[in-house]
Amino acid sequence: MITSGHNGLLIEPGDVHGLTSALEYLITDEELRVRMGSHNREIISARFDINLLMGRLSGIYDALQMKVS
């Protein structure tokens, strides 16, 4: 879900120095923050579009209804 440098920064669990460096990087690089935010808006819009989600939900209900009938 996250591509480091594209839509987030990946840090190994427990890596305090890595987390500190990533936070400093984000604080000082406005262009990076804006770019990552834009990429994430695109991802969210595509994955969680209400029409797409309603179509999937409708398909699930239809499949369940067929099993019950």
N, CA, C and O atoms as a CHARMM CRD file, in Angstrom:
* protein
*
  276
    1    1 MET  N      0.80400  -1.19100   0.00000 PROA 1      0.00000
    2    1 MET  CA     0.00000   0.00000   0.00000 PROA 1      0.00000
    3    1 MET  C      0.85100   1.26000   0.00000 PROA 1      0.00000
    4    1 MET  O      0.46100   2.27600  -0.57700 PROA 1      0.00000
    5    2 ILE  N      2.00100   1.19900   0.63900 PROA 2      0.00000
    6    2 ILE  CA     2.86500   2.38200   0.68100 PROA 2      0.00000
    7    2 ILE  C      4.12000   2.09600  -0.12700 PROA 2      0.00000
    8    2 ILE  O      4.78900   1.08100   0.06700 PROA 2      0.00000
    9    3 THR  N      4.41900   2.99900  -1.02400 PROA 3      0.00000
   10    3 THR  CA     5.66700   2.96600  -1.76600 PROA 3      0.00000
   11    3 THR  C      6.52500   4.08800  -1.20300 PROA 3      0.00000
   12    3 THR  O      6.20700   5.26700  -1.36500 PROA 3      0.00000
   13    4 SER  N      7.60000   3.72100  -0.54800 PROA 4      0.00000
   14    4 SER  CA     8.42900   4.70900   0.13700 PROA 4      0.00000
   15    4 SER  C      8.91100   5.78800  -0.82800 PROA 4      0.00000
   16    4 SER  O      9.46100   5.50000  -1.89100 PROA 4      0.00000
   17    5 GLY  N      8.69000   7.03700  -0.42600 PROA 5      0.00000
   18    5 GLY  CA     9.07700   8.16900  -1.25800 PROA 5      0.00000
   19    5 GLY  C      8.01100   8.59700  -2.23000 PROA 5      0.00000
   20    5 GLY  O      8.06900   9.70800  -2.75700 PROA 5      0.00000
   21    6 HSD  N      7.02900   7.73600  -2.48400 PROA 6      0.00000
   22    6 HSD  CA     5.95800   8.05200  -3.43900 PROA 6      0.00000
   23    6 HSD  C      4.70900   8.53100  -2.69900 PROA 6      0.00000
   24    6 HSD  O      4.19900   9.61900  -2.96600 PROA 6      0.00000
   25    7 ASN  N      4.23400   7.72400  -1.78700 PROA 7      0.00000
   26    7 ASN  CA     3.03500   8.11100  -1.03600 PROA 7      0.00000
   27    7 ASN  C      3.22000   7.90500   0.46900 PROA 7      0.00000
   28    7 ASN  O      2.24600   7.86600   1.22100 PROA 7      0.00000
   29    8 GLY  N      4.45700   7.77700   0.89300 PROA 8      0.00000
   30    8 GLY  CA     4.76300   7.63800   2.31300 PROA 8      0.00000
   31    8 GLY  C      6.22900   7.31500   2.49600 PROA 8      0.00000
   32    8 GLY  O      6.98400   7.20000   1.53000 PROA 8      0.00000
   33    9 LEU  N      6.61100   7.17500   3.72800 PROA 9      0.00000
   34    9 LEU  CA     7.98600   6.79000   4.04500 PROA 9      0.00000
   35    9 LEU  C      7.92400   5.55200   4.92400 PROA 9      0.00000
   36    9 LEU  O      7.17500   5.52000   5.90000 PROA 9      0.00000
   37   10 LEU  N      8.69100   4.55400   4.59400 PROA 10     0.00000
   38   10 LEU  CA     8.71100   3.31200   5.36200 PROA 10     0.00000
   39   10 LEU  C      9.91800   3.30000   6.29000 PROA 10     0.00000
   40   10 LEU  O     11.04500   3.58000   5.88000 PROA 10     0.00000
   41   11 ILE  N      9.65500   2.97100   7.54300 PROA 11     0.00000
   42   11 ILE  CA    10.69900   2.89700   8.55000 PROA 11     0.00000
   43   11 ILE  C     10.55000   1.55700   9.25700 PROA 11     0.00000
   44   11 ILE  O      9.43500   1.12800   9.55400 PROA 11     0.00000
   45   12 GLU  N     11.64700   0.90900   9.52000 PROA 12     0.00000
   46   12 GLU  CA    11.61800  -0.37000  10.22300 PROA 12     0.00000
   47   12 GLU  C     11.09100  -0.17200  11.64300 PROA 12     0.00000
   48   12 GLU  O     11.42400   0.81900  12.29300 PROA 12     0.00000
   49   13 PRO  N     10.28100  -1.09800  12.12300 PROA 13     0.00000
   50   13 PRO  CA     9.79900  -0.99200  13.50600 PROA 13     0.00000
   51   13 PRO  C     10.96700  -0.88800  14.48700 PROA 13     0.00000
   52   13 PRO  O     11.94700  -1.62700  14.38900 PROA 13     0.00000
   53   14 GLY  N     10.84500   0.02900  15.42100 PROA 14     0.00000
   54   14 GLY  CA    11.87700   0.20300  16.43300 PROA 14     0.00000
   55   14 GLY  C     13.03900   1.08600  16.00600 PROA 14     0.00000
   56   14 GLY  O     13.92300   1.35900  16.81800 PROA 14     0.00000
   57   15 ASP  N     13.06400   1.53900  14.76300 PROA 15     0.00000
   58   15 ASP  CA    14.16100   2.36200  14.25400 PROA 15     0.00000
   59   15 ASP  C     13.89800   3.83300  14.58500 PROA 15     0.00000
   60   15 ASP  O     13.36500   4.58700  13.77000 PROA 15     0.00000
   61   16 VAL  N     14.28700   4.21700  15.79800 PROA 16     0.00000
   62   16 VAL  CA    14.03700   5.57900  16.27000 PROA 16     0.00000
   63   16 VAL  C     14.78300   6.59200  15.40800 PROA 16     0.00000
   64   16 VAL  O     14.23300   7.63800  15.06400 PROA 16     0.00000
   65   17 HSD  N     16.01500   6.29300  15.06200 PROA 17     0.00000
   66   17 HSD  CA    16.79800   7.20600  14.22600 PROA 17     0.00000
   67   17 HSD  C     16.14100   7.36300  12.84200 PROA 17     0.00000
   68   17 HSD  O     16.06600   8.46900  12.30700 PROA 17     0.00000
   69   18 GLY  N     15.67500   6.25800  12.27900 PROA 18     0.00000
   70   18 GLY  CA    15.01200   6.31300  10.97800 PROA 18     0.00000
   71   18 GLY  C     13.73400   7.13300  11.03000 PROA 18     0.00000
   72   18 GLY  O     13.44700   7.90300  10.11400 PROA 18     0.00000
   73   19 LEU  N     12.96800   6.96900  12.10000 PROA 19     0.00000
   74   19 LEU  CA    11.73800   7.74000  12.26300 PROA 19     0.00000
   75   19 LEU  C     12.05000   9.22400  12.41600 PROA 19     0.00000
   76   19 LEU  O     11.39000  10.07000  11.81300 PROA 19     0.00000
   77   20 THR  N     13.05800   9.53200  13.22500 PROA 20     0.00000
   78   20 THR  CA    13.46300  10.92700  13.41200 PROA 20     0.00000
   79   20 THR  C     13.88800  11.54100  12.08700 PROA 20     0.00000
   80   20 THR  O     13.50200  12.66600  11.76900 PROA 20     0.00000
   81   21 SER  N     14.67500  10.81000  11.31700 PROA 21     0.00000
   82   21 SER  CA    15.14000  11.30400  10.01600 PROA 21     0.00000
   83   21 SER  C     13.97500  11.52300   9.05600 PROA 21     0.00000
   84   21 SER  O     13.93100  12.52800   8.34700 PROA 21     0.00000
   85   22 ALA  N     13.03000  10.58000   9.03300 PROA 22     0.00000
   86   22 ALA  CA    11.86800  10.69200   8.14500 PROA 22     0.00000
   87   22 ALA  C     11.02500  11.90400   8.51800 PROA 22     0.00000
   88   22 ALA  O     10.57600  12.64200   7.64100 PROA 22     0.00000
   89   23 LEU  N     10.80900  12.11300   9.81200 PROA 23     0.00000
   90   23 LEU  CA    10.02400  13.27500  10.25700 PROA 23     0.00000
   91   23 LEU  C     10.72400  14.58300   9.90500 PROA 23     0.00000
   92   23 LEU  O     10.08000  15.53000   9.45200 PROA 23     0.00000
   93   24 GLU  N     12.03000  14.64000  10.10900 PROA 24     0.00000
   94   24 GLU  CA    12.79300  15.83900   9.73200 PROA 24     0.00000
   95   24 GLU  C     12.69700  16.09000   8.23100 PROA 24     0.00000
   96   24 GLU  O     12.55500  17.23200   7.79400 PROA 24     0.00000
   97   25 TYR  N     12.77500  15.02500   7.45100 PROA 25     0.00000
   98   25 TYR  CA    12.67000  15.10400   5.99500 PROA 25     0.00000
   99   25 TYR  C     11.30900  15.68600   5.59100 PROA 25     0.00000
  100   25 TYR  O     11.22900  16.56600   4.73400 PROA 25     0.00000
  101   26 LEU  N     10.25900  15.18800   6.21000 PROA 26     0.00000
  102   26 LEU  CA     8.91600  15.67500   5.89300 PROA 26     0.00000
  103   26 LEU  C      8.70800  17.12000   6.34000 PROA 26     0.00000
  104   26 LEU  O      8.07100  17.90800   5.64100 PROA 26     0.00000
  105   27 ILE  N      9.24800  17.46000   7.50500 PROA 27     0.00000
  106   27 ILE  CA     9.09400  18.81900   8.02000 PROA 27     0.00000
  107   27 ILE  C      9.78200  19.82500   7.10900 PROA 27     0.00000
  108   27 ILE  O      9.26600  20.92200   6.89200 PROA 27     0.00000
  109   28 THR  N     10.93200  19.46400   6.58100 PROA 28     0.00000
  110   28 THR  CA    11.73000  20.42600   5.81000 PROA 28     0.00000
  111   28 THR  C     11.46100  20.40200   4.30400 PROA 28     0.00000
  112   28 THR  O     11.90300  21.30700   3.59600 PROA 28     0.00000
  113   29 ASP  N     10.75800  19.40600   3.80400 PROA 29     0.00000
  114   29 ASP  CA    10.54500  19.29900   2.35300 PROA 29     0.00000
  115   29 ASP  C      9.05900  19.44000   2.01200 PROA 29     0.00000
  116   29 ASP  O      8.32500  18.45600   1.92200 PROA 29     0.00000
  117   30 GLU  N      8.64300  20.69300   1.82700 PROA 30     0.00000
  118   30 GLU  CA     7.22800  20.95700   1.53300 PROA 30     0.00000
  119   30 GLU  C      6.79400  20.31200   0.22300 PROA 30     0.00000
  120   30 GLU  O      5.68100  19.79400   0.13100 PROA 30     0.00000
  121   31 GLU  N      7.64900  20.33500  -0.78600 PROA 31     0.00000
  122   31 GLU  CA     7.30100  19.73200  -2.07800 PROA 31     0.00000
  123   31 GLU  C      7.00300  18.24000  -1.92600 PROA 31     0.00000
  124   31 GLU  O      6.06700  17.72600  -2.53800 PROA 31     0.00000
  125   32 LEU  N      7.79300  17.55500  -1.11800 PROA 32     0.00000
  126   32 LEU  CA     7.57300  16.12900  -0.87200 PROA 32     0.00000
  127   32 LEU  C      6.22200  15.90300  -0.19100 PROA 32     0.00000
  128   32 LEU  O      5.46600  15.01200  -0.58000 PROA 32     0.00000
  129   33 ARG  N      5.92400  16.71100   0.82400 PROA 33     0.00000
  130   33 ARG  CA     4.64000  16.56600   1.52300 PROA 33     0.00000
  131   33 ARG  C      3.47100  16.78300   0.57800 PROA 33     0.00000
  132   33 ARG  O      2.49800  16.03000   0.60400 PROA 33     0.00000
  133   34 VAL  N      3.56200  17.80300  -0.25200 PROA 34     0.00000
  134   34 VAL  CA     2.48200  18.09600  -1.19900 PROA 34     0.00000
  135   34 VAL  C      2.33800  16.96100  -2.21000 PROA 34     0.00000
  136   34 VAL  O      1.22400  16.52900  -2.50600 PROA 34     0.00000
  137   35 ARG  N      3.46100  16.47800  -2.73800 PROA 35     0.00000
  138   35 ARG  CA     3.43300  15.39700  -3.72800 PROA 35     0.00000
  139   35 ARG  C      2.84700  14.11800  -3.13600 PROA 35     0.00000
  140   35 ARG  O      2.01500  13.46700  -3.76800 PROA 35     0.00000
  141   36 MET  N      3.27700  13.75500  -1.92300 PROA 36     0.00000
  142   36 MET  CA     2.74500  12.54900  -1.27600 PROA 36     0.00000
  143   36 MET  C      1.25500  12.70100  -0.98500 PROA 36     0.00000
  144   36 MET  O      0.48100  11.76000  -1.15900 PROA 36     0.00000
  145   37 GLY  N      0.86100  13.88400  -0.54300 PROA 37     0.00000
  146   37 GLY  CA    -0.55600  14.12600  -0.28500 PROA 37     0.00000
  147   37 GLY  C     -1.38700  13.97900  -1.54100 PROA 37     0.00000
  148   37 GLY  O     -2.48000  13.41300  -1.50800 PROA 37     0.00000
  149   38 SER  N     -0.87500  14.48700  -2.64200 PROA 38     0.00000
  150   38 SER  CA    -1.57000  14.37800  -3.92600 PROA 38     0.00000
  151   38 SER  C     -1.69300  12.92700  -4.36900 PROA 38     0.00000
  152   38 SER  O     -2.75800  12.49700  -4.81300 PROA 38     0.00000
  153   39 HSD  N     -0.60600  12.17600  -4.25000 PROA 39     0.00000
  154   39 HSD  CA    -0.64400  10.75300  -4.61300 PROA 39     0.00000
  155   39 HSD  C     -1.66400  10.00600  -3.76100 PROA 39     0.00000
  156   39 HSD  O     -2.41400   9.17400  -4.27000 PROA 39     0.00000
  157   40 ASN  N     -1.69000  10.30200  -2.47400 PROA 40     0.00000
  158   40 ASN  CA    -2.62400   9.60400  -1.58700 PROA 40     0.00000
  159   40 ASN  C     -4.07200   9.98000  -1.87100 PROA 40     0.00000
  160   40 ASN  O     -4.95600   9.13100  -1.76300 PROA 40     0.00000
  161   41 ARG  N     -4.33200  11.23100  -2.23000 PROA 41     0.00000
  162   41 ARG  CA    -5.70200  11.60800  -2.61500 PROA 41     0.00000
  163   41 ARG  C     -6.13900  10.82500  -3.84200 PROA 41     0.00000
  164   41 ARG  O     -7.28200  10.37300  -3.91000 PROA 41     0.00000
  165   42 GLU  N     -5.24400  10.65700  -4.81600 PROA 42     0.00000
  166   42 GLU  CA    -5.56400   9.88400  -6.01900 PROA 42     0.00000
  167   42 GLU  C     -5.87000   8.42700  -5.66400 PROA 42     0.00000
  168   42 GLU  O     -6.83200   7.85000  -6.17100 PROA 42     0.00000
  169   43 ILE  N     -5.05900   7.84400  -4.80100 PROA 43     0.00000
  170   43 ILE  CA    -5.24600   6.44600  -4.39300 PROA 43     0.00000
  171   43 ILE  C     -6.58300   6.27800  -3.67900 PROA 43     0.00000
  172   43 ILE  O     -7.34600   5.36300  -3.98800 PROA 43     0.00000
  173   44 ILE  N     -6.86400   7.16000  -2.72900 PROA 44     0.00000
  174   44 ILE  CA    -8.11100   7.07100  -1.95600 PROA 44     0.00000
  175   44 ILE  C     -9.31600   7.27000  -2.86500 PROA 44     0.00000
  176   44 ILE  O    -10.30500   6.54500  -2.75700 PROA 44     0.00000
  177   45 SER  N     -9.23500   8.24900  -3.75900 PROA 45     0.00000
  178   45 SER  CA   -10.35600   8.49900  -4.67600 PROA 45     0.00000
  179   45 SER  C    -10.64500   7.29000  -5.55000 PROA 45     0.00000
  180   45 SER  O    -11.80700   6.98100  -5.81400 PROA 45     0.00000
  181   46 ALA  N     -9.60100   6.60500  -6.00100 PROA 46     0.00000
  182   46 ALA  CA    -9.78900   5.44300  -6.87000 PROA 46     0.00000
  183   46 ALA  C    -10.29700   4.22500  -6.09700 PROA 46     0.00000
  184   46 ALA  O    -11.17900   3.51300  -6.57600 PROA 46     0.00000
  185   47 ARG  N     -9.75200   3.98700  -4.92100 PROA 47     0.00000
  186   47 ARG  CA   -10.10600   2.78300  -4.16300 PROA 47     0.00000
  187   47 ARG  C    -11.41900   2.89500  -3.40400 PROA 47     0.00000
  188   47 ARG  O    -12.10500   1.89600  -3.18800 PROA 47     0.00000
  189   48 PHE  N    -11.76500   4.09700  -3.00400 PROA 48     0.00000
  190   48 PHE  CA   -12.91700   4.26800  -2.13400 PROA 48     0.00000
  191   48 PHE  C    -14.00400   5.13700  -2.75100 PROA 48     0.00000
  192   48 PHE  O    -14.76000   5.79800  -2.03800 PROA 48     0.00000
  193   49 ASP  N    -14.07900   5.13400  -4.06400 PROA 49     0.00000
  194   49 ASP  CA   -15.14900   5.83500  -4.76600 PROA 49     0.00000
  195   49 ASP  C    -16.48800   5.22900  -4.33800 PROA 49     0.00000
  196   49 ASP  O    -16.64200   4.00800  -4.34300 PROA 49     0.00000
  197   50 ILE  N    -17.45100   6.06800  -3.97000 PROA 50     0.00000
  198   50 ILE  CA   -18.72200   5.58600  -3.43300 PROA 50     0.00000
  199   50 ILE  C    -19.45300   4.68800  -4.43000 PROA 50     0.00000
  200   50 ILE  O    -20.06500   3.69800  -4.02900 PROA 50     0.00000
  201   51 ASN  N    -19.40000   5.01100  -5.70100 PROA 51     0.00000
  202   51 ASN  CA   -20.08100   4.17700  -6.70300 PROA 51     0.00000
  203   51 ASN  C    -19.43400   2.80300  -6.81500 PROA 51     0.00000
  204   51 ASN  O    -20.12500   1.79200  -6.93600 PROA 51     0.00000
  205   52 LEU  N    -18.13000   2.77200  -6.77500 PROA 52     0.00000
  206   52 LEU  CA   -17.40600   1.50500  -6.81900 PROA 52     0.00000
  207   52 LEU  C    -17.72200   0.66200  -5.58400 PROA 52     0.00000
  208   52 LEU  O    -17.99700  -0.53300  -5.69500 PROA 52     0.00000
  209   53 LEU  N    -17.68000   1.28500  -4.41800 PROA 53     0.00000
  210   53 LEU  CA   -17.96600   0.56200  -3.18500 PROA 53     0.00000
  211   53 LEU  C    -19.40700   0.05100  -3.14700 PROA 53     0.00000
  212   53 LEU  O    -19.65300  -1.07000  -2.70100 PROA 53     0.00000
  213   54 MET  N    -20.34400   0.85000  -3.60300 PROA 54     0.00000
  214   54 MET  CA   -21.74100   0.42200  -3.61700 PROA 54     0.00000
  215   54 MET  C    -21.93600  -0.74400  -4.58000 PROA 54     0.00000
  216   54 MET  O    -22.70800  -1.65900  -4.29200 PROA 54     0.00000
  217   55 GLY  N    -21.25000  -0.72300  -5.71200 PROA 55     0.00000
  218   55 GLY  CA   -21.32400  -1.84400  -6.65200 PROA 55     0.00000
  219   55 GLY  C    -20.78700  -3.12700  -6.03700 PROA 55     0.00000
  220   55 GLY  O    -21.37200  -4.19700  -6.20400 PROA 55     0.00000
  221   56 ARG  N    -19.66200  -3.01300  -5.31800 PROA 56     0.00000
  222   56 ARG  CA   -19.09600  -4.19300  -4.65700 PROA 56     0.00000
  223   56 ARG  C    -20.03300  -4.71600  -3.56900 PROA 56     0.00000
  224   56 ARG  O    -20.26000  -5.92100  -3.46000 PROA 56     0.00000
  225   57 LEU  N    -20.56800  -3.80400  -2.77300 PROA 57     0.00000
  226   57 LEU  CA   -21.48000  -4.19300  -1.70400 PROA 57     0.00000
  227   57 LEU  C    -22.73200  -4.85600  -2.26400 PROA 57     0.00000
  228   57 LEU  O    -23.21500  -5.84900  -1.72000 PROA 57     0.00000
  229   58 SER  N    -23.24600  -4.30900  -3.34000 PROA 58     0.00000
  230   58 SER  CA   -24.42000  -4.88200  -3.99100 PROA 58     0.00000
  231   58 SER  C    -24.12000  -6.30400  -4.48300 PROA 58     0.00000
  232   58 SER  O    -24.95200  -7.20200  -4.35200 PROA 58     0.00000
  233   59 GLY  N    -22.93300  -6.49400  -5.04400 PROA 59     0.00000
  234   59 GLY  CA   -22.52400  -7.82800  -5.50400 PROA 59     0.00000
  235   59 GLY  C    -22.43900  -8.82300  -4.35900 PROA 59     0.00000
  236   59 GLY  O    -22.81700  -9.98400  -4.51400 PROA 59     0.00000
  237   60 ILE  N    -21.94600  -8.37800  -3.21400 PROA 60     0.00000
  238   60 ILE  CA   -21.86200  -9.25200  -2.04000 PROA 60     0.00000
  239   60 ILE  C    -23.26300  -9.64500  -1.58300 PROA 60     0.00000
  240   60 ILE  O    -23.52800 -10.81600  -1.31400 PROA 60     0.00000
  241   61 TYR  N    -24.16100  -8.66000  -1.49700 PROA 61     0.00000
  242   61 TYR  CA   -25.53800  -8.95700  -1.08700 PROA 61     0.00000
  243   61 TYR  C    -26.21000  -9.91600  -2.06500 PROA 61     0.00000
  244   61 TYR  O    -26.91100 -10.84200  -1.65500 PROA 61     0.00000
  245   62 ASP  N    -25.99600  -9.69200  -3.35200 PROA 62     0.00000
  246   62 ASP  CA   -26.58400 -10.58600  -4.35500 PROA 62     0.00000
  247   62 ASP  C    -26.06400 -12.01100  -4.18000 PROA 62     0.00000
  248   62 ASP  O    -26.83800 -12.96600  -4.24700 PROA 62     0.00000
  249   63 ALA  N    -24.76200 -12.16000  -3.95800 PROA 63     0.00000
  250   63 ALA  CA   -24.18100 -13.48500  -3.78600 PROA 63     0.00000
  251   63 ALA  C    -24.72000 -14.15300  -2.53200 PROA 63     0.00000
  252   63 ALA  O    -25.00900 -15.34900  -2.54300 PROA 63     0.00000
  253   64 LEU  N    -24.85700 -13.40600  -1.46800 PROA 64     0.00000
  254   64 LEU  CA   -25.39700 -13.96500  -0.22500 PROA 64     0.00000
  255   64 LEU  C    -26.86100 -14.35600  -0.38800 PROA 64     0.00000
  256   64 LEU  O    -27.30300 -15.38300   0.12800 PROA 64     0.00000
  257   65 GLN  N    -27.58900 -13.54300  -1.09700 PROA 65     0.00000
  258   65 GLN  CA   -29.01600 -13.81800  -1.30800 PROA 65     0.00000
  259   65 GLN  C    -29.19700 -15.10500  -2.12100 PROA 65     0.00000
  260   65 GLN  O    -30.12100 -15.87700  -1.86600 PROA 65     0.00000
  261   66 MET  N    -28.31200 -15.33400  -3.10000 PROA 66     0.00000
  262   66 MET  CA   -28.40300 -16.53700  -3.92400 PROA 66     0.00000
  263   66 MET  C    -28.11300 -17.78000  -3.06500 PROA 66     0.00000
  264   66 MET  O    -28.70800 -18.83300  -3.29200 PROA 66     0.00000
  265   67 LYS  N    -27.21100 -17.67000  -2.08600 PROA 67     0.00000
  266   67 LYS  CA   -26.87900 -18.80600  -1.23100 PROA 67     0.00000
  267   67 LYS  C    -28.03000 -19.14400  -0.30100 PROA 67     0.00000
  268   67 LYS  O    -28.24900 -20.31200   0.02100 PROA 67     0.00000
  269   68 VAL  N    -28.76700 -18.13100   0.13300 PROA 68     0.00000
  270   68 VAL  CA   -29.86900 -18.34100   1.05800 PROA 68     0.00000
  271   68 VAL  C    -31.07600 -18.91200   0.34000 PROA 68     0.00000
  272   68 VAL  O    -31.82700 -19.70200   0.91100 PROA 68     0.00000
  273   69 SER  N    -31.26400 -18.51900  -0.90200 PROA 69     0.00000
  274   69 SER  CA   -32.45700 -18.95300  -1.66200 PROA 69     0.00000
  275   69 SER  C    -32.40400 -20.40000  -2.01900 PROA 69     0.00000
  276   69 SER  O    -33.32500 -20.91400  -2.65400 PROA 69     0.00000
